[in-house]
């Protein structure tokens, strides 16, 4: 896990899951980190969904400005 968005997101999920059932929708590049984190700590009431845009849109992620479009579509 990396500091910044990853750690902040994990802390939000930990705290919110104390009171609510959650769905966490994340990109496939986070799959390994999510799986490793769940081995260390189970989060009851949290379901993780790994989603990507269609592969034909992956070129958007390669260019600086188009990354914003990619994130918006995702």
N, C-alpha and C positions, 0 to 999 in steps of 0.2 A: 504494500500500500504506500502511496506517495502522499506527502503533505499537500495541502491545498484542497482542491475540489474533492479528491478521493476521500481524504480523512474527514472533511466537513460533511460530505454526503453520508458517510458511514455513521458519524455521530448523530446526525439528524435521524437516520433510520433507527438507530439504537434507542434514542429517546422517544420518538413517536410510536415505536412498536410496543412501548410499555403501556400505551393507552388505546391503540388502534390497530386494526389489521391493515397491512400495507401491500401495495404492489410496487415493486421497484423495477422500472423499465430502463435497461442500460444497453449500451452498444457491445458488440461481440468482442471488441478489444479489451473489455473488462472481464470477460468470462473467467480467465484463469485467476484473477485477483478475487473475484466473488467466490469461486469454488474454494480457494485456499482460506479465505476469511471464514467461510461457513464450516470448514473443518475445525477451526479454532473456537468458534462461538456460534452455536445455533441461535437463530432468531425466530422464535415461534410467532406465528401470525404474519410473517413476511414471505411473500412469494416473489421470486426473481424471474424476470422475463428478459431474455437476451434477444435483441432485435437489430436488424440492419436494413438499410435501404436496398433496393434491388442493385445487383452488381453492375448494371449498366450505368448507374449514377456515381460509381466510385471515383470516376475521373474528377468530379467536383472537389473531392477532398485533397487532391494533389496541388491545387492552385490556391494562393492566399485568399483572394477575395471570394472565390467560389466556395471556400470552406464555410463561410457564413451562410451561403445558400444551402449547402449540404446539411448544416446543423438545423437550419430552419425547417427543411423538409423532413429531417429525421424526427 
